C-alpha cells in the first residue's frame, strides 16, 4: 500500500457555478481533485488550468441520466484508487 496522505476530493458538477467555486477552494487547500461536468467542457478545462500545479486535477463527463456515463466515471475512480493504494 502506498503512503499517500494528500487528500483527494470528488466534486459532482464541478463546472457549475457552485461546483467550480468548491473546486477552486479545495485546490487552494491543496486537495487533489476529480470533478465532473455535463454541459460545459470548456469551463471544466479552464478550471483545471486555473488550479495550482501542486494540485492534481482532472475531470470527466457525467450525465446522471446515462448509465454508461456513470459507469465510466465509476471505473475511472476505481482505477485512481488502485493507483493510490
Secondary structure as UniProt FT lines:
FT   STRAND          8..11
FT   TURN            12..15
FT   HELIX           17..28
FT   TURN            29..30
FT   STRAND          32..37
FT   HELIX           41..50
FT   TURN            53..54
FT   STRAND          57..61
FT   TURN            64..65
FT   HELIX           67..84
//
